[in-house]
């Protein structure tokens, strides 16, 4: 995401949490607003060009803003299988992490304004490679040290589930975890490993949501059609960002799973390189497929890609128009 363009499109903040979220949603014609529980972080160094920070797990990350936004891991707290077995995860249910009464007030205010409220939580797989250990370690240990890998997933799954329970009790309509499960070529690990390490968390999270009368909205990049039967059977209600950059065929996904899961996506990250006519035609093509039978929300695969402010505004306005055509 080009954060410079993104910031330029943002409404000026007022300092009021509810008002600012509603202004953001109104500007982008969104029907949902977001709250969430995440790990705390502290800034180590920062200037106009970078931000180096440490999460409460001990993971250190570095963001740079030139020539455009990029982010990389610097260090992790878990570097051996023994570390994984001994590590203690922060407590998602600690009173200091969240003012539950205040969140109930905020959620009620969003509901009064007519918005659907999503509660963001840690994805179990995302939590492993983002907050605990390297991507390479996680993949290797899933194959060679399953006890250590299960210890990692147990810790991130528990944080995710405890966070979800807390948010659901505050009245959110949906739980929204992120866990990218694939690349543009295929899964990051085998379907069998997905079923062993990730699926139990997904099932428990879906059950938790449904027990509270809420939905589960999973974010996962990647060419993931091989595990879609498992994802749908687990109880996921919405999935994003099904789209062409990950070689996902929206029409095929609609045909195979569109009656059981809502697809949220379809619009390519390449819109930044398209002309206005190209953007309008691409949105029309996506909507022509997605709108049939309903259970579809259009969105880009990774926010607003690098593009001029004028073109980004044109994209937003064109998508607004397309969303009001209705569904067949």
C-alpha positions in Angstrom: 0.0 0.0 0.0 1.3 3.5 -0.9 0.8 5.1 2.5 1.6 8.6 1.2 -1.4 8.5 -1.2 -3.5 6.7 1.5 -2.9 9.5 4.0 -3.6 12.1 1.4 -7.1 10.6 1.0 -7.9 10.4 4.7 -10.3 12.9 6.2 -8.6 15.2 8.7 -8.8 13.6 12.2 -11.0 15.3 14.8 -9.6 13.4 17.8 -12.9 11.7 18.5 -12.5 8.0 18.1 -16.1 7.3 16.9 -16.4 10.4 14.7 -13.0 9.8 13.0 -14.0 6.1 12.2 -17.3 7.2 10.8 -15.7 9.9 8.7 -13.3 7.3 7.3 -16.1 4.9 6.6 -18.2 7.5 4.9 -15.3 8.7 2.7 -14.6 5.2 1.4 -18.3 4.3 1.3 -17.7 1.4 3.7 -20.5 -0.3 5.6 -18.2 -1.6 8.3 -15.9 -0.1 11.0 -13.1 -1.7 12.9 -12.1 -2.2 16.5 -9.7 -4.8 17.8 -7.2 -6.3 20.2 -3.5 -6.4 19.3 -0.1 -6.7 20.9 1.3 -3.5 22.4 4.4 -2.0 20.9 7.1 0.5 21.9 9.0 2.8 19.6 12.8 2.3 19.6 13.8 4.9 17.0 11.7 7.0 14.7 12.0 9.9 12.2 10.4 11.0 9.0 12.1 8.1 7.1 11.7 5.1 9.4 10.1 3.6 12.4 11.8 0.9 14.5 9.6 -0.7 17.1 9.3 -3.7 19.5 6.2 -5.7 20.3 5.6 -7.0 23.8 6.6 -10.5 22.7 10.1 -9.1 22.0 9.9 -9.1 18.2 11.5 -6.0 16.6 10.3 -4.6 13.2 11.5 -1.8 11.0 9.4 0.3 8.7 10.8 2.6 6.0 8.9 5.1 4.0 11.1 5.8 1.1 10.8 5.4 -1.8 7.6 3.9 -0.6 6.3 2.0 2.4 8.2 -1.3 3.2 8.6 -3.3 6.4 11.0 -6.0 7.6 11.7 -8.1 10.7 14.8 -7.3 12.7 14.8 -9.9 15.5 12.5 -12.4 17.1 12.3 -13.9 20.7 12.1 -17.5 19.6 15.1 -18.9 17.6 15.3 -22.6 18.6 12.7 -25.3 19.2 13.6 -25.2 22.9 12.7 -21.5 22.9 9.3 -22.3 21.5 8.6 -24.8 24.3 9.5 -22.3 27.0 8.0 -19.1 25.7 5.1 -17.4 27.5 2.7 -15.4 25.4 1.2 -12.2 26.7 -2.3 -12.4 28.1 -5.1 -11.2 25.8 -7.5 -11.0 28.7 -5.4 -8.7 30.9 -7.5 -5.7 32.2 -4.7 -3.2 31.1 -5.0 -4.3 27.4 -8.5 -3.0 26.9 -11.2 -0.9 28.6 -14.2 -3.2 28.0 -16.7 -0.7 29.2 -15.4 2.0 26.8 -15.3 -0.5 23.9 -19.0 -1.4 24.6 -19.8 2.3 24.4 -17.9 2.7 21.1 -19.5 -0.4 19.5 -22.9 0.8 20.6 -22.2 4.2 19.0 -21.2 2.6 15.7 -24.4 0.5 15.8 -26.5 3.6 16.4 -24.9 5.1 13.3 -25.9 2.1 11.3 -22.6 0.4 10.9 -21.4 -3.3 11.0 -18.6 -3.6 13.6 -15.6 -5.9 12.9 -13.3 -7.0 15.7 -9.7 -7.5 14.6 -7.8 -10.3 16.3 -4.4 -12.1 15.7 -4.5 -14.8 13.2 -2.8 -18.0 14.5 -0.4 -18.5 11.6 0.2 -14.7 11.2 1.0 -14.5 14.9 3.7 -17.2 14.6 5.8 -15.6 11.9 5.1 -12.0 12.8 5.5 -11.9 16.6 7.4 -15.1 17.6 9.9 -16.5 15.1 11.1 -16.3 11.5 9.0 -17.5 8.6 11.7 -20.1 7.8 11.8 -21.4 11.4 8.1 -21.8 11.5 7.9 -23.8 8.2 10.9 -26.0 9.1 9.6 -26.8 12.6 6.2 -27.7 11.2 8.0 -30.5 9.4 10.9 -31.4 11.6 9.9 -30.3 15.2 6.1 -30.7 15.4 6.1 -30.3 19.2 7.7 -26.9 18.9 5.4 -25.9 16.0 2.4 -26.9 18.0 3.6 -24.9 20.9 3.8 -21.8 18.7 0.3 -22.4 17.3 -1.1 -23.1 20.7 0.1 -19.8 22.0 -1.1 -17.7 19.1 -4.4 -19.6 18.9 -5.1 -18.9 22.6 -4.3 -15.2 22.2 -6.6 -15.1 19.2 -9.5 -16.9 20.8 -9.3 -15.0 24.1 -9.2 -11.7 22.1 -12.2 -12.8 20.1 -14.2 -13.8 23.1 -13.5 -10.4 24.8 -14.6 -8.5 21.6 -17.7 -10.6 21.1 -18.8 -9.8 24.7 -18.4 -6.1 23.9 -20.9 -6.6 21.0 -19.0 -6.7 17.8 -20.8 -8.3 14.8 -17.8 -10.1 13.4 -14.3 -11.3 14.2 -11.6 -10.5 11.6 -8.3 -12.4 11.8 -5.5 -12.2 9.3 -3.4 -15.2 8.3 -2.0 -15.3 4.8 -1.9 -19.0 3.8 -0.5 -18.9 0.3 1.5 -17.1 -2.3 0.4 -16.4 -5.9 1.6 -19.9 -6.8 0.0 -22.0 -4.1 -0.2 -22.8 -0.4 2.7 -21.9 1.9 2.6 -25.5 3.3 0.7 -28.6 2.4 -3.0 -29.1 2.9 -2.2 -31.8 5.5 -0.1 -29.2 7.5 -2.9 -26.7 7.2 -5.3 -29.3 8.6 -2.9 -30.2 11.5 -1.8 -26.7 12.6 -4.3 -24.1 11.4 -7.7 -25.7 10.9 -8.3 -26.5 14.6 -7.9 -22.8 15.5 -10.2 -21.8 12.6 -12.9 -24.2 13.7 -12.8 -23.1 17.3 -12.8 -19.4 16.3 -15.8 -20.0 14.0 -17.7 -21.8 16.8 -16.9 -19.0 19.2 -18.3 -16.4 16.7 -21.4 -18.4 16.0 -22.1 -19.1 19.6 -22.3 -15.3 20.1 -24.5 -14.8 17.0 -21.6 -13.2 15.1 -19.7 -13.9 11.8 -16.1 -14.9 11.1 -14.3 -13.0 8.4 -10.9 -14.4 7.4 -8.2 -12.5 5.6 -5.8 -14.7 3.6 -3.8 -13.8 0.6 -2.6 -16.5 -1.7 -3.8 -19.1 -4.2 -5.8 -21.1 -1.6 -8.4 -23.0 -3.6 -6.8 -26.3 -2.4 -8.0 -25.6 1.2 -11.2 -23.8 0.4 -13.4 -26.8 1.3 -11.7 -27.0 4.7 -12.1 -23.2 5.2 -15.8 -23.3 4.4 -16.4 -26.5 6.4 -14.7 -24.9 9.4 -17.4 -22.2 9.4 -15.8 -19.2 7.9 -18.5 -16.8 6.8 -16.5 -14.2 4.8 -13.1 -14.5 3.1 -10.9 -11.9 1.5 -9.2 -10.9 -0.8 -10.0 -13.4 -3.5 -8.5 -11.8 -6.6 -6.4 -12.1 -9.7 -3.0 -11.2 -8.3 -3.1 -14.5 -6.4 -4.4 -16.3 -9.5 -7.8 -16.9 -7.9 -10.6 -17.1 -10.4 -13.6 -15.2 -8.9 -16.1 -16.9 -11.1 -14.8 -20.4 -10.1 -14.9 -19.4 -6.4 -18.4 -18.2 -6.8 -19.5 -21.4 -8.6 -17.9 -23.7 -6.0 -18.3 -21.9 -2.7 -20.4 -18.8 -3.4 -23.6 -20.3 -1.8 -21.8 -21.0 1.5 -19.3 -18.2 2.0 -19.3 -14.5 1.2 -16.4 -13.5 -1.1 -14.8 -10.1 -0.4 -12.3 -9.0 -3.1 -12.0 -9.4 -6.9 -10.3 -6.1 -7.8 -6.7 -6.4 -8.9 -3.7 -4.6 -7.3 -2.8 -3.6 -10.9 -5.4 -0.8 -11.0 -2.6 1.6 -10.2 -1.2 1.0 -13.7 -4.6 1.2 -15.5 -6.2 4.2 -17.3 -9.5 5.5 -16.1 -11.2 3.5 -18.8 -9.3 0.4 -17.7 -10.3 0.9 -14.0 -14.0 1.4 -14.9 -14.0 -1.7 -17.2 -12.2 -3.8 -14.6 -14.7 -2.9 -11.9 -17.6 -3.6 -14.2 -16.2 -7.0 -15.1 -15.6 -7.9 -11.4 -19.1 -6.8 -10.4 -20.7 -8.7 -13.3 -19.3 -11.9 -11.8 -19.5 -11.1 -8.1 -23.0 -9.6 -8.0 -24.7 -12.8 -9.3 -26.3 -14.6 -6.3 -25.1 -12.0 -3.8 -22.7 -12.9 -1.0 -20.0 -10.6 -2.5 -18.3 -7.4 -1.5 -15.8 -5.8 -4.0 -12.4 -4.6 -2.7 -8.8 -4.4 -3.9 -6.5 -7.2 -2.9 -4.1 -5.0 -0.8 -5.7 -1.7 -0.1 -5.1 1.2 -2.5 -1.9 0.4 -4.5 0.6 3.1 -5.6 -1.3 5.5 -7.8 -1.8 9.3 -8.1 -4.3 10.9 -5.8 -6.6 11.9 -8.7 -6.6 8.3 -10.0 -7.2 6.9 -6.5 -10.2 9.2 -6.0 -11.5 8.2 -9.4 -11.2 4.5 -8.4 -13.1 5.1 -5.1 -15.9 7.1 -6.8 -16.2 4.5 -9.6 -16.4 1.7 -7.0 -19.1 3.6 -5.1 -21.2 3.8 -8.2 -20.7 0.1 -9.0 -21.7 -1.0 -5.5 -25.1 0.7 -5.9 -26.1 -1.3 -8.9 -27.5 -4.0 -6.7 -27.3 -7.8 -6.9 -29.0 -10.4 -9.0 
